[in-house]
C-alpha cells in the first residue's frame, strides 16, 4: 500500500506555526510579487476567495472580511517541509518527496488494523513535531492514493485519514469522481475525454486499454493501470525536497 500525505493549507499553516494569533482568522499568502493568492486558510476559502486570484480581483472581499495577507517566505516553507520529511522518515520505511508539501509513503506489509494505527500515528506525530496538520490517503497505487487524499481532506472532523482498501471501494469513488479532477489528467485531455463521453473516473477505467494508449500515450496508459489498481510506478526515495523549494506552486 502507498500513502500520500499532504500538508493542509501549507504556506498559511507555516505562518501560523510562528504566529499563533493567525489561528481562526482568514489568512492568505501571496506570490513573489504579492500579486496573486497562492495559499488560503479554511476561513479565507469559506468567504469565497479563489486560489490563484489576483489581489486586485478580490480586493473588496479582502477588505470586507479583514483578511490577513502575508508575503511568501520560501526559506521558511522549505525548512518546515524538511521538518515534516524528517518526522516521516522516523515512522515509515521509505518515502518519496513529491512536492514541497506532499510525500508518498511506503505502507507495505501491514494488515488493515496495523495500517490504520500507523496512519493515525503519522498524522498525530507530524502535527506534534511541526505544528502542521496533514491529510493522509492510502491505496494500492499512487493515483488511487492521491484520490484517497482528496477524500481525506473532505472529512469534517478528527484525523483526516482515508484508505481505499480494495478495487471495489475505488470503483465506488470513481463512479462519481469527475474525470477532470483525476491526478494526471490535464485540461486538454479532460476536454478530449469529455468529448468522447468519458465523464467520470469509472468511465475512464472502463475505457478500452488500446484506445487510452493511442489517445493519451504511455502516460495515459500508466494512469489507467494505476486507477485499475495495478501499480506502475514505485517510490523514488532519492527525490530531494530541495528540487521543489524554488518552484512557486499554488497551495
N, C-alpha and C positions, 0 to 999 in steps of 0.2 A: 504494500500500500504506500501511496505517496501523499504527503501533506503539502498544502500551500498556505503559508502563513502571511498575512497582510496586516501591516500596521495601520490602524484606523486613523484617517484624517492626519496623516503622518506629520506634515510640516507644522500644522496647528498643534498637534499633540506634543511635539518637541518644544514649541514655545511655551506651552502650559507647564511642562516639567520644571522650567526655570522661572516661571511667573504664575504661581497658583491662583492669583487673583483673576486670571483669564477664564477659569472654570465656570461653566454655567452661562457664559456670555457669548454673543455672536462674534466670531473671530475669523478673519481671512488672512492668508499670506499671499503676497504679491510677487510677480515675476521680477526678473533682474532690474528692469527699468521702472518698476512699480506701476506698470501699465495694465496688467491682467491678473485675474484671480486664479491662483494655481492650487490652493488648498482652502477648505472650508470646514468650520466646526459644524456639528449637527445643528446647532442653533441657527447658524447662517444658512444652512441648507433649508431649514424649516421656514424661513421667511422668503424663500424663493430666489436666492442668489445663485445663478447658474455657474457651473465650472467653466473656466476659460473666458468668462465675460470681462470686457474692459471695465476699468473703474469708471470711466466716463458713462458707459451704458447704464450702470446701476447706481449712479451717484445718489439718486433720490432715496433708494432703498437703504443704502449705506448710512445716509444721514438720518433718515426717519427712525431707524432701529439702533442708531448709535453703534454701528458695527466697528469693532476694533481692527485696524489694519496694521499688518507687520510686513516690513521688507523682508525678502528671503535671506536666509543665513545658511548657505550650503555647507560651510565648515561645521556648524552645529549639527545639521541634519546628517552629515556623513559620520560624525562622531557617534551620534545616537544610533545610527544604523549598525555601526561596528559593535556597539554595546549589545544590541539585540542579537546580532550574529554570534557574539561570544557566549551569550547565555544559551542560545540554541545548541551550540557545539557541545555544551556540557550535558545536554539532555538526549540528543539523538545521535546515532552512529555516523550519519553522513548528511550533508546539506548542500544545496546549490543556491547561491545568491542570484536571484533573477533580476532584481532591480534594487534601488536604494531602500525600498520598504516592503519587498516581497522575497520570500525564500521558500524553495521547495525542500521538503524534509523526507528522510527515509524512515518509514514506519513499518518496514517489512519484518515479518517474524513474530508479530504479536497477535494473540487471539482478540476477539471483539471486546471482551471485558478489559484486557490489558491496554488495548488501543485507546479506549475512551478514558481510562485512568491517566495514561500518559499524555493524551491530548489536553486534558484539563490541567495537568501539571505544567505543561508547556505554556499554556495561556496565563496561568497564575504566576509562574516564575518570571516570565518576561515582564509582566506588569510590576511585580515586586522589585525586580532588579533595575528596571529602566524607567518606570512610570508610564510606559507606552502600552495602551490597550491594543489587543490584536484579535483578528478573526482567523479561524483555522478550518480549512476544508480538507477532507481526506477522501481519497478514492483510489482506484486501481491504476489510473493514468494521470499524467499532468493535466490534460484537457479537462477530465472529469473532476480533478482536484480543484481546478480553477472555478468550475461551475459550483462545486460544493462550497467553496469560499464565498461565492455570491449569496448562497443560501444562508450561510453562517452569519453574514452581515445583516440579514433581514430578521434575525432572531431578536425579539423585542427586549428580552431580559436575560440576565445570567451570562454565563460564559458562552461566547459566540463560537461554538464548535458544531460542525455538521459533517456527518460521514455518509458517503454513498457506498454502502456495504457490498452491493451486487448490481448486476446489469438491470435487473428488474426495477430497482429503485431509480437507477439512472434513466430508464425509459419513462418512468412517471414524471420526472423533472423535465426531460427533453420534450415531452409531449406539449408542454405549454411554454417552452423556452424560445423566444424569438430568435431566428437564425442570425440576425444582425448583432445579437448580444453574445454570441459564442466567441470565446477567445480564439484569435487566429483568423477570423473571418472579417476582412476589411470592408470598406464601404462599396468598392466596386464588385467584389464577389457577392456581397449581400444583395446588391441590386440584381446581379445576374441570376442568383438562386431564386429570388422572388419572382423574377420574370418567368422562371420555369416551375413556378408553383411549389418551390421548396421554401416553406414559410417558418418552419419550426426546426428545432434540433432533431426531433423524431423524423421529420421529413428527410432531413439530411442523412441520417444514419441508415434510412431505408432506401436511399438512392442507390442506383447501380454503381458498383465499385469502379468499373471501367469508365463510366460516364464522369464520375468525380475526378478521376485521374486525368482524363482527356480535357476536362473543363478547367481544372484548378491545379494541374501539375502534381508533382510528388508531394508538395506541401499540403495540398488539399487532401490527398490520399492519406497522408500521415495523420491529419486531424480526424478524418473519417474513421480510421482504425482506432485511434485513441478514444473517440466518443463511443465506439462499439466495444470498449473495454479491453482493447489489445494494445498493450504498451509498445511504443515505437521509439521512445527516447528515454535514456536513463539519466540519473542525476549527474551533473558535471561538478564535482567537488572542487575543481581548480578555478572555478569562476571567482573572481575577486570583486568585492564591493567597490574597490577603487575605480573600476571601469565605469561605474554608473554615477559617480559623485558630481561630475561636471555637466551632466546631461539634464537639462531642465525638463521635467515632466509634470503632468497635471496630477496633483494629489489632493 
